[in-house]
């Protein structure tokens, strides 16, 4: 089969969970004789001309076609917000790719920085299209369902007023947000409805508001055309359904990883310090600062060492700089940067416990599965997507999201109970292998193609 995969960003610059999953699926499909192409977005800093927005390269012999653009108006559109989900420049190129490649199947893993209307192009050419939802971008412009104050959001309210206020709070001066926040919700909803139904194509900030108001309807309508929507957990399905995504197309399919190379090592407490690890993108919603704060709440004689692996995405270094300032002088905490994913087994072998202090609705992070394959227990936020992987007291420990005190208490449990680490490590559950995962995808593809 000819199979086209999409993602919002990709290697080599980006190597988070979605990118790792897409690469694993692409390589496994190629090893089975399929012709695979990956189409990805890329957040360019500078404004590019129409002829230089697309380029090509290879990752592990996989053809990658990249759409590079910044936060600027493109083509015949006049809204930066619209370009994020409904991009006419990408849509036109994607239609050309469907003609050139003639894929049997298109499997979207993300459409941010591309265009939701790529689904229209598949429908018109009668190409079966599938989606794996690795986050909540389809119902949340920030994709995290996390509010500015750090609290979790359940999704758009009627009319999307909460989405408008959230976007204004993170993108506009404080005084603008304060003015909007003083306007009665019913009035704001009425204004938004007017923008939604208006035949006038607004530009600038007003155009962004109009694009935001129309976002849910435009995306939701396209998702109905998909043959199947895969989610890793039932929690992710509930969140998407509660936010208005129709549930008939969903299938819960836990992510798969390349288990080969992982040897389950039973951790035991010794006289050396307990080694805690963090592996992931260093961004506020990943909650690394909670781990740092928790370490400062531990007794001064607590024998712990903290290894931090990861970096901030391109152009977003403020948070990590603040963290470096926070840990300055603390010899227990060390930053090790990033590493090639092939080294994951070796990295995990040097960690006693993996800490995932996320503040957002996680969607079964791949690093949690890798840790389980290695026999490395987890201490994680009690959030759906993480609590789907962890059975508290059996293969890991959970604490209240955002609670440094709660995390510190879980660390102390491991320090005080010398048998607990071995118990949690021994009960680690081996995750689905990427080969099994792709088996399930192929079955879904073939079922549709044989109809």
C-alpha positions, 0 to 999 in steps of 0.5 A, spaced: 500 500 500 501 507 499 500 510 505 501 517 507 502 520 514 501 527 517 504 530 523 504 537 526 512 537 527 517 532 526 524 529 526 530 532 527 528 538 530 522 535 534 522 528 537 516 528 542 511 523 543 507 524 536 513 524 532 516 518 535 509 514 534 509 517 527 516 515 526 515 508 529 509 507 525 512 509 518 518 505 519 514 498 521 510 499 515 516 500 510 519 494 513 512 490 511 513 493 504 509 499 504 510 505 501 510 511 506 510 518 506 510 523 512 507 530 511 509 535 517 508 542 519 514 546 521 513 553 525 518 557 521 520 564 525 521 568 519 516 569 513 517 565 507 515 566 500 510 562 497 515 558 493 520 556 499 515 554 504 515 547 502 521 542 502 523 535 502 528 531 506 529 523 509 529 521 516 531 513 516 530 513 509 522 515 510 520 521 505 518 527 509 515 533 506 515 539 510 510 545 510 514 551 513 510 557 515 510 562 521 505 566 525 503 570 519 497 571 514 498 566 508 495 565 501 488 569 500 487 568 507 487 574 512 487 571 519 493 568 523 488 564 527 485 561 521 491 559 518 493 554 524 487 549 522 484 551 515 490 553 511 489 554 503 496 554 501 497 547 505 490 545 502 492 546 495 499 543 496 496 537 499 491 536 493 497 536 489 500 530 493 494 526 493 495 526 485 502 525 485 503 519 490 496 516 489 495 514 496 491 508 498 490 510 505 491 517 509 493 517 516 493 523 520 496 524 526 496 531 527 493 537 523 496 543 526 500 547 522 497 544 516 489 544 514 483 540 517 481 541 510 486 536 508 480 531 510 476 534 504 481 533 499 481 525 501 474 525 501 473 528 494 478 523 491 475 517 495 481 516 499 480 512 506 482 517 511 484 515 519 486 520 525 490 518 531 488 524 536 495 524 540 492 531 544 486 535 544 488 540 538 481 538 535 477 542 540 482 546 543 487 551 540 492 551 545 491 543 544 492 542 552 486 544 555 490 548 560 488 554 562 492 560 563 492 559 571 494 552 570 487 549 571 485 544 567 479 545 562 473 541 560 473 544 553 469 549 549 462 552 553 456 553 549 458 558 544 466 558 545 466 564 550 471 561 554 475 559 548 475 566 546 477 569 553 483 564 554 486 566 547 485 573 549 488 572 556 495 569 553 495 573 546 493 580 548 495 585 553 492 584 560 487 590 559 484 587 553 483 581 557 480 585 563 475 589 558 473 583 555 472 579 562 467 584 564 462 584 558 456 579 560 457 572 557 451 572 554 453 579 550 460 576 548 456 570 546 451 574 541 457 578 538 461 571 537 455 568 533 454 574 529 461 573 527 460 566 526 454 567 521 457 574 518 458 574 510 464 579 511 471 576 511 474 580 517 482 581 518 487 582 523 485 581 530 477 581 528 479 576 523 482 572 528 476 572 533 472 570 527 476 564 525 476 562 533 468 562 533 468 558 526 473 553 528 469 548 532 464 547 527 469 547 521 473 542 524 468 538 527 464 537 520 471 534 517 472 529 523 465 526 520 468 524 514 474 520 517 473 512 517 476 511 524 479 516 530 484 512 534 485 514 541 490 511 546 485 511 552 478 511 554 479 518 558 481 521 551 475 519 548 471 522 553 474 528 553 473 529 545 466 527 546 464 531 551 467 537 547 463 535 541 466 530 537 461 525 535 463 518 538 461 513 533 468 513 529 472 512 536 477 506 537 481 506 543 488 503 541 493 504 546 500 506 543 505 501 541 513 502 542 519 498 540 520 493 546 526 490 543 532 493 547 528 493 553 530 489 559 526 489 565 530 490 571 527 490 577 529 496 581 531 495 589 533 500 594 540 500 596 545 505 600 546 509 594 541 515 593 534 514 589 535 516 582 529 520 580 528 522 572 524 526 568 524 525 560 520 530 556 519 536 553 521 542 558 514 546 557 510 549 563 504 544 562 509 538 563 510 540 570 517 539 571 517 545 576 513 541 580 518 536 581 523 541 582 519 544 588 518 538 591 525 536 591 526 543 595 520 540 600 524 534 602 528 533 608 535 536 607 538 529 608 534 525 603 538 521 599 536 523 592 538 525 585 534 528 580 536 527 572 533 531 567 533 529 560 529 534 555 529 541 552 524 546 550 522 547 543 525 552 538 524 559 540 521 557 547 527 558 552 524 562 558 521 556 562 528 552 562 532 558 563 527 560 569 528 552 572 536 553 571 535 559 576 531 555 580 536 549 581 542 553 581 547 551 587 543 544 588 548 539 586 542 533 586 539 536 580 542 535 573 540 537 566 542 532 561 539 535 555 536 530 549 538 524 547 537 519 541 531 515 542 535 509 541 538 510 547 532 510 551 533 503 554 540 505 557 537 512 559 532 508 563 537 503 566 540 509 570 533 511 573 530 508 579 523 512 578 520 516 572 517 522 574 511 525 570 508 531 573 504 533 568 499 539 569 494 537 563 490 531 560 496 527 558 494 522 552 498 516 554 505 519 554 510 514 550 515 515 555 511 512 560 510 506 556 518 505 555 519 506 563 514 500 564 518 496 559 524 497 562 521 495 569 522 503 571 516 505 576 512 511 575 510 517 580 505 521 576 500 526 576 493 523 577 490 525 570 487 521 565 492 518 560 497 517 566 492 514 571 490 509 565 497 506 565 498 506 573 495 502 578 496 506 584 501 502 589 502 496 584 506 499 578 507 506 580 504 512 585 499 518 583 499 525 586 494 530 585 496 535 579 500 541 581 501 539 588 509 539 590 507 537 597 503 531 594 509 529 590 514 530 595 510 525 600 510 520 594 518 520 594 518 520 601 514 513 601 519 510 597 525 513 601 522 510 607 519 503 605 525 500 602 521 494 599 516 499 595 521 500 589 522 493 588 514 491 589 513 497 584 518 495 579 516 488 579 509 489 577 511 493 571 506 492 565 510 490 558 506 495 553 504 493 546 509 492 541 509 497 535 509 491 531 502 489 534 500 496 534 501 496 526 498 490 526 491 493 528 492 499 524 493 494 518 487 491 519 483 497 520 486 499 513 484 493 510 477 492 512 475 499 509 479 498 503 475 491 502 468 494 502 
